[in-house]
Amino acid sequence: MFPPGPILIVDDEAGIRQSLEGVLRDEGYDCAVARDGADALSKLSSLRPALVLLDIWMPGMDGMETLRRIKELQPRTPVIMMSGHTTISTAIKATKVGATDFIEKPLEIEIVLNAIRRALESRDALQGVDAGDAPGEAGFHPATGVPELPSVVFREQTMRGARMPQRTLSRSAVMYGQGLHSGKKSGLIFEPLGPDSGIHFMGVSDNQAVPAHLDYVGSTGYATTIRLGSTQVATIEHVMSALNAFGICNLLIKCNGEVPVLDGSSLEFCALFEEVGVENQIGEWHQIAVREPIGVEAGDASIRIEPCDGFEIDYTLEYPAPVGRQRFVFRLDDPAVYRKEIAPARTFGFVKDIGVLQRQGLALGGRFDNFVLFGEEGPINDALRFPDEPVRHKILDAIGDLYLLGRRLQARVVASMTGHSQNIAVLKKVRDLL
């Protein structure tokens, strides 16, 4: 028989914990709360909860890993997953792991109460069934720890330039948002990794990670996408740009197939990194010192990489009015300067192109608050943050794309009218020299 334990509410947002606890107590339920997955597991054996309400997006141990651990320790305890930033595929995977139900935020109390009633009724129906015979538990083997991470950055470091400290974040962190091209609710969980690990992306409910490395770039149309097997992550360039600026080289990033666009810039990533803090690590890590000029041309677009004592980008773009010709030169050597001069620059587009993009299944998450939309007279949805914001955003993208060898370039980059495809093409030429 199941003991009449409390409903355990697990959520990293104190307001949600308090609201749910108050409502459920009013409905006559006994409740307990946990602030994250580790806290929940520490209370599990003493509480023997009748039911767990579990948020999926949490720092440290995310909801999917917490679910696996709960089902390992107490396989017959019903678990209802909660999230406002997930996909149908994630819900399906959670159900396969053993979740009883999946409810979306913002929470509607009647939906929550109905899910609780269903879960408790199902639990009661299983009271006479041996735990080994419980439906859905046969052959269950919970995942443990971080998956094996391919080491591609630190195996060899040829063309050694200036030495930099290896860095990761000081602690785990979570942020939420929406995918620009998919339009789906999304989020990110940042997990620190040890020295010589590299940067890796994985689905929040997957056990396979894909390195943020040129060797795994799958497509570059309107955004940079990496993939390995069934794991695919799109629109990585903005977060990679901020990681390059802060010199972070060891990190696991969990998300739902596309990095959220946030406000269309990398400003929120910078703010998060500053809030969480970065931590220097031991280990060799050198910039890639380019010794000879390397170039790529494609129609009106061109990009050339030249020897330099640091990392500098000289970018020129030229569009019809109202954007016109813009040029900006930026040297990446101080995160604070990057945060001020480059990070605020947002993704931009043109009214005449939006219909074409959406017919291609792109820009489905474009809203008036996450990119700059130019009409014939100028931006129609917001004031520009810089008079030359478009060219600064092109530099932002290039800083991210050109970080996909896991080491910062020690080079001067001269580019004109290039995008992700040309950035990746010239980086392949650098790789061939390593």
MARKENU-128910 format. One record per residue (C-alpha): z, x, y negated; residue in three letters. Coordinates in steps of 0.25 Angstrom, whole numbers. Layout:
PT,Z,X,Y,ALA $
...
end
This chain:
PT,0,0,0,MET $
PT,-3,5,-14,PHE $
PT,10,6,-23,PRO $
PT,10,-3,-35,PRO $
PT,8,9,-44,GLY $
PT,3,8,-59,PRO $
PT,-11,8,-65,ILE $
PT,-13,23,-69,LEU $
PT,-22,24,-82,ILE $
PT,-29,37,-83,VAL $
PT,-36,40,-97,ASP $
PT,-35,52,-107,ASP $
PT,-35,42,-118,GLU $
PT,-21,38,-122,ALA $
PT,-26,25,-129,GLY $
PT,-33,20,-116,ILE $
PT,-21,23,-107,ARG $
PT,-12,16,-116,GLN $
PT,-21,4,-118,SER $
PT,-23,2,-103,LEU $
PT,-9,4,-100,GLU $
PT,-5,-7,-110,GLY $
PT,-15,-17,-105,VAL $
PT,-12,-15,-90,LEU $
PT,3,-16,-92,ARG $
PT,1,-29,-99,ASP $
PT,-7,-33,-87,GLU $
PT,5,-30,-78,GLY $
PT,1,-17,-73,TYR $
PT,9,-4,-72,ASP $
PT,2,8,-78,CYS $
PT,3,23,-79,ALA $
PT,-6,32,-87,VAL $
PT,-12,46,-86,ALA $
PT,-19,54,-97,ARG $
PT,-29,61,-88,ASP $
PT,-33,64,-74,GLY $
PT,-22,74,-71,ALA $
PT,-11,66,-77,ASP $
PT,-16,54,-68,ALA $
PT,-16,63,-55,LEU $
PT,-2,68,-58,SER $
PT,3,54,-59,LYS $
PT,-5,48,-47,LEU $
PT,5,51,-36,SER $
PT,17,46,-43,SER $
PT,11,34,-49,LEU $
PT,2,29,-37,ARG $
PT,-6,20,-46,PRO $
PT,-11,7,-42,ALA $
PT,-24,10,-50,LEU $
PT,-29,21,-59,VAL $
PT,-37,18,-72,LEU $
PT,-45,32,-74,LEU $
PT,-53,36,-86,ASP $
PT,-65,45,-82,ILE $
PT,-66,54,-95,TRP $
PT,-54,62,-96,MET $
PT,-51,77,-99,PRO $
PT,-46,86,-88,GLY $
PT,-48,79,-75,MET $
PT,-59,68,-78,ASP $
PT,-58,54,-72,GLY $
PT,-67,56,-60,MET $
PT,-59,68,-55,GLU $
PT,-46,61,-57,THR $
PT,-52,49,-49,LEU $
PT,-56,58,-38,ARG $
PT,-42,64,-38,ARG $
PT,-35,50,-38,ILE $
PT,-44,46,-26,LYS $
PT,-40,58,-19,GLU $
PT,-25,56,-21,LEU $
PT,-24,41,-21,GLN $
PT,-37,36,-15,PRO $
PT,-33,21,-15,ARG $
PT,-29,21,-30,THR $
PT,-39,13,-37,PRO $
PT,-45,20,-49,VAL $
PT,-53,13,-61,ILE $
PT,-61,23,-69,MET $
PT,-62,21,-84,MET $
PT,-72,27,-94,SER $
PT,-81,23,-106,GLY $
PT,-90,36,-104,HIS $
PT,-96,35,-90,THR $
PT,-108,31,-82,THR $
PT,-111,22,-71,ILE $
PT,-113,34,-62,SER $
PT,-99,39,-65,THR $
PT,-93,26,-62,ALA $
PT,-100,25,-49,ILE $
PT,-95,39,-45,LYS $
PT,-81,36,-49,ALA $
PT,-82,24,-40,THR $
PT,-87,33,-28,LYS $
PT,-75,42,-31,VAL $
PT,-66,30,-29,GLY $
PT,-64,23,-43,ALA $
PT,-61,8,-41,THR $
PT,-68,4,-54,ASP $
PT,-74,10,-67,PHE $
PT,-72,3,-81,ILE $
PT,-78,7,-94,GLU $
PT,-71,10,-107,LYS $
PT,-68,4,-117,PRO $
PT,-60,-4,-107,LEU $
PT,-60,-19,-107,GLU $
PT,-46,-23,-102,ILE $
PT,-51,-35,-93,GLU $
PT,-61,-25,-86,ILE $
PT,-49,-15,-84,VAL $
PT,-40,-26,-78,LEU $
PT,-51,-31,-69,ASN $
PT,-54,-17,-64,ALA $
PT,-39,-15,-61,ILE $
PT,-37,-28,-54,ARG $
PT,-49,-25,-45,ARG $
PT,-44,-11,-42,ALA $
PT,-30,-16,-39,LEU $
PT,-36,-27,-30,GLU $
PT,-45,-17,-22,SER $
PT,-33,-7,-21,ARG $
PT,-24,-18,-15,ASP $
PT,-35,-22,-5,ALA $
PT,-35,-8,0,LEU $
PT,-20,-7,2,GLN $
PT,-21,-9,17,GLY $
PT,-32,1,18,VAL $
PT,-30,15,22,ASP $
PT,-33,25,11,ALA $
PT,-43,32,20,GLY $
PT,-50,19,22,ASP $
PT,-51,15,7,ALA $
PT,-65,12,3,PRO $
PT,-72,22,-5,GLY $
PT,-62,34,-1,GLU $
PT,-69,39,12,ALA $
PT,-74,53,11,GLY $
PT,-69,54,-4,PHE $
PT,-67,69,-8,HIS $
PT,-62,71,-22,PRO $
PT,-68,82,-30,ALA $
PT,-59,93,-35,THR $
PT,-60,101,-47,GLY $
PT,-72,106,-55,VAL $
PT,-85,106,-47,PRO $
PT,-92,119,-44,GLU $
PT,-98,124,-57,LEU $
PT,-111,133,-56,PRO $
PT,-108,146,-63,SER $
PT,-121,149,-70,VAL $
PT,-117,155,-84,VAL $
PT,-107,166,-79,PHE $
PT,-114,171,-67,ARG $
PT,-122,181,-76,GLU $
PT,-122,184,-91,GLN $
PT,-134,192,-94,THR $
PT,-139,194,-108,MET $
PT,-125,196,-112,ARG $
PT,-122,194,-127,GLY $
PT,-109,192,-135,ALA $
PT,-97,189,-126,ARG $
PT,-91,176,-128,MET $
PT,-78,170,-122,PRO $
PT,-79,160,-111,GLN $
PT,-74,147,-116,ARG $
PT,-70,133,-111,THR $
PT,-62,121,-117,LEU $
PT,-47,122,-117,SER $
PT,-46,109,-110,ARG $
PT,-53,97,-105,SER $
PT,-59,86,-114,ALA $
PT,-66,73,-114,VAL $
PT,-76,67,-124,MET $
PT,-84,54,-124,TYR $
PT,-98,50,-129,GLY $
PT,-112,44,-125,GLN $
PT,-124,51,-120,GLY $
PT,-135,52,-131,LEU $
PT,-147,50,-121,HIS $
PT,-140,42,-110,SER $
PT,-132,33,-119,GLY $
PT,-121,33,-109,LYS $
PT,-107,34,-111,LYS $
PT,-102,48,-108,SER $
PT,-91,58,-110,GLY $
PT,-88,73,-107,LEU $
PT,-76,79,-100,ILE $
PT,-75,94,-104,PHE $
PT,-67,103,-93,GLU $
PT,-64,117,-96,PRO $
PT,-69,127,-85,LEU $
PT,-65,141,-82,GLY $
PT,-72,154,-86,PRO $
PT,-86,157,-80,ASP $
PT,-89,142,-78,SER $
PT,-99,138,-88,GLY $
PT,-102,124,-94,ILE $
PT,-104,113,-84,HIS $
PT,-107,98,-84,PHE $
PT,-104,87,-74,MET $
PT,-103,72,-72,GLY $
PT,-89,67,-74,VAL $
PT,-90,61,-60,SER $
PT,-98,72,-53,ASP $
PT,-94,85,-46,ASN $
PT,-106,93,-50,GLN $
PT,-107,101,-63,ALA $
PT,-120,106,-70,VAL $
PT,-119,119,-78,PRO $
PT,-123,118,-93,ALA $
PT,-134,128,-90,HIS $
PT,-148,130,-92,LEU $
PT,-151,130,-77,ASP $
PT,-147,116,-76,TYR $
PT,-154,110,-88,VAL $
PT,-162,98,-83,GLY $
PT,-168,92,-95,SER $
PT,-169,95,-110,THR $
PT,-176,82,-116,GLY $
PT,-168,78,-128,TYR $
PT,-155,83,-122,ALA $
PT,-151,95,-112,THR $
PT,-148,90,-98,THR $
PT,-142,98,-87,ILE $
PT,-142,94,-72,ARG $
PT,-137,99,-58,LEU $
PT,-140,90,-47,GLY $
PT,-135,76,-51,SER $
PT,-127,81,-63,THR $
PT,-134,79,-76,GLN $
PT,-129,81,-90,VAL $
PT,-138,78,-102,ALA $
PT,-136,81,-117,THR $
PT,-127,93,-115,ILE $
PT,-133,101,-127,GLU $
PT,-122,96,-138,HIS $
PT,-110,99,-129,VAL $
PT,-116,112,-125,MET $
PT,-119,116,-140,SER $
PT,-104,114,-143,ALA $
PT,-100,122,-130,LEU $
PT,-109,133,-135,ASN $
PT,-103,133,-149,ALA $
PT,-89,134,-144,PHE $
PT,-92,144,-133,GLY $
PT,-88,136,-121,ILE $
PT,-94,140,-108,CYS $
PT,-85,134,-97,ASN $
PT,-84,119,-97,LEU $
PT,-86,107,-88,LEU $
PT,-91,95,-95,ILE $
PT,-91,82,-88,LYS $
PT,-100,70,-93,CYS $
PT,-108,58,-88,ASN $
PT,-122,64,-88,GLY $
PT,-124,66,-103,GLU $
PT,-116,73,-114,VAL $
PT,-111,62,-124,PRO $
PT,-119,64,-137,VAL $
PT,-106,61,-146,LEU $
PT,-111,61,-160,ASP $
PT,-124,69,-157,GLY $
PT,-118,82,-160,SER $
PT,-109,92,-154,SER $
PT,-98,90,-164,LEU $
PT,-88,82,-155,GLU $
PT,-90,93,-144,PHE $
PT,-85,103,-154,CYS $
PT,-73,95,-158,ALA $
PT,-69,93,-144,LEU $
PT,-70,108,-141,PHE $
PT,-62,111,-153,GLU $
PT,-51,101,-150,GLU $
PT,-50,105,-135,VAL $
PT,-52,120,-138,GLY $
PT,-59,131,-131,VAL $
PT,-53,141,-122,GLU $
PT,-58,156,-120,ASN $
PT,-60,161,-106,GLN $
PT,-61,174,-99,ILE $
PT,-75,178,-93,GLY $
PT,-88,184,-98,GLU $
PT,-97,176,-107,TRP $
PT,-108,182,-115,HIS $
PT,-119,176,-124,GLN $
PT,-133,177,-120,ILE $
PT,-139,188,-128,ALA $
PT,-154,185,-130,VAL $
PT,-161,199,-131,ARG $
PT,-176,194,-134,GLU $
PT,-182,182,-141,PRO $
PT,-185,170,-132,ILE $
PT,-193,158,-136,GLY $
PT,-198,144,-132,VAL $
PT,-209,136,-140,GLU $
PT,-213,122,-137,ALA $
PT,-222,115,-147,GLY $
PT,-215,115,-161,ASP $
PT,-202,119,-154,ALA $
PT,-197,134,-153,SER $
PT,-185,141,-149,ILE $
PT,-183,156,-149,ARG $
PT,-170,164,-145,ILE $
PT,-168,178,-151,GLU $
PT,-158,189,-150,PRO $
PT,-146,187,-159,CYS $
PT,-131,192,-160,ASP $
PT,-127,177,-159,GLY $
PT,-132,163,-156,PHE $
PT,-140,157,-168,GLU $
PT,-149,146,-169,ILE $
PT,-160,144,-179,ASP $
PT,-166,130,-178,TYR $
PT,-177,123,-185,THR $
PT,-182,109,-184,LEU $
PT,-193,101,-191,GLU $
PT,-194,86,-190,TYR $
PT,-201,76,-199,PRO $
PT,-193,71,-210,ALA $
PT,-182,67,-212,PRO $
PT,-177,79,-203,VAL $
PT,-187,89,-208,GLY $
PT,-186,104,-206,ARG $
PT,-172,110,-203,GLN $
PT,-167,124,-199,ARG $
PT,-153,128,-196,PHE $
PT,-148,142,-191,VAL $
PT,-134,142,-183,PHE $
PT,-126,153,-177,ARG $
PT,-117,149,-166,LEU $
PT,-104,158,-167,ASP $
PT,-93,148,-171,ASP $
PT,-90,135,-165,PRO $
PT,-84,130,-179,ALA $
PT,-98,133,-186,VAL $
PT,-105,126,-174,TYR $
PT,-96,114,-176,ARG $
PT,-99,113,-191,LYS $
PT,-114,116,-191,GLU $
PT,-120,112,-178,ILE $
PT,-111,103,-170,ALA $
PT,-112,91,-179,PRO $
PT,-127,90,-179,ALA $
PT,-131,78,-171,ARG $
PT,-143,74,-162,THR $
PT,-154,68,-170,PHE $
PT,-166,59,-167,GLY $
PT,-177,51,-174,PHE $
PT,-178,36,-175,VAL $
PT,-193,37,-170,LYS $
PT,-188,44,-157,ASP $
PT,-176,36,-152,ILE $
PT,-185,25,-145,GLY $
PT,-193,36,-138,VAL $
PT,-180,43,-133,LEU $
PT,-173,30,-128,GLN $
PT,-186,26,-121,ARG $
PT,-184,39,-113,GLN $
PT,-169,36,-110,GLY $
PT,-164,45,-121,LEU $
PT,-155,43,-133,ALA $
PT,-149,31,-127,LEU $
PT,-135,35,-133,GLY $
PT,-140,38,-147,GLY $
PT,-132,30,-157,ARG $
PT,-131,31,-172,PHE $
PT,-119,40,-171,ASP $
PT,-123,51,-161,ASN $
PT,-136,56,-167,PHE $
PT,-144,57,-180,VAL $
PT,-156,47,-180,LEU $
PT,-167,51,-190,PHE $
PT,-176,40,-196,GLY $
PT,-187,43,-206,GLU $
PT,-178,44,-218,GLU $
PT,-167,52,-211,GLY $
PT,-155,50,-202,PRO $
PT,-153,35,-201,ILE $
PT,-139,34,-193,ASN $
PT,-130,45,-200,ASP $
PT,-130,56,-210,ALA $
PT,-133,70,-206,LEU $
PT,-122,79,-204,ARG $
PT,-131,91,-209,PHE $
PT,-144,90,-216,PRO $
PT,-150,98,-205,ASP $
PT,-142,91,-194,GLU $
PT,-154,90,-184,PRO $
PT,-157,105,-184,VAL $
PT,-142,108,-182,ARG $
PT,-142,98,-170,HIS $
PT,-154,106,-164,LYS $
PT,-145,119,-165,ILE $
PT,-134,111,-158,LEU $
PT,-143,107,-147,ASP $
PT,-148,122,-145,ALA $
PT,-134,128,-145,ILE $
PT,-131,118,-133,GLY $
PT,-144,120,-126,ASP $
PT,-144,136,-127,LEU $
PT,-130,136,-121,TYR $
PT,-135,132,-108,LEU $
PT,-135,146,-102,LEU $
PT,-120,145,-103,GLY $
PT,-119,157,-113,ARG $
PT,-122,157,-128,ARG $
PT,-135,163,-133,LEU $
PT,-134,175,-141,GLN $
PT,-147,173,-148,ALA $
PT,-154,167,-161,ARG $
PT,-161,154,-157,VAL $
PT,-173,150,-166,VAL $
PT,-178,136,-163,ALA $
PT,-187,126,-169,SER $
PT,-188,111,-165,MET $
PT,-183,114,-151,THR $
PT,-175,105,-142,GLY $
PT,-167,106,-129,HIS $
PT,-180,109,-121,SER $
PT,-183,122,-129,GLN $
PT,-168,126,-130,ASN $
PT,-168,126,-114,ILE $
PT,-181,132,-113,ALA $
PT,-177,144,-121,VAL $
PT,-164,145,-114,LEU $
PT,-171,146,-101,LYS $
PT,-178,159,-107,LYS $
PT,-165,165,-110,VAL $
PT,-160,161,-96,ARG $
PT,-172,169,-90,ASP $
PT,-167,181,-97,LEU $
PT,-153,181,-92,LEU $
end
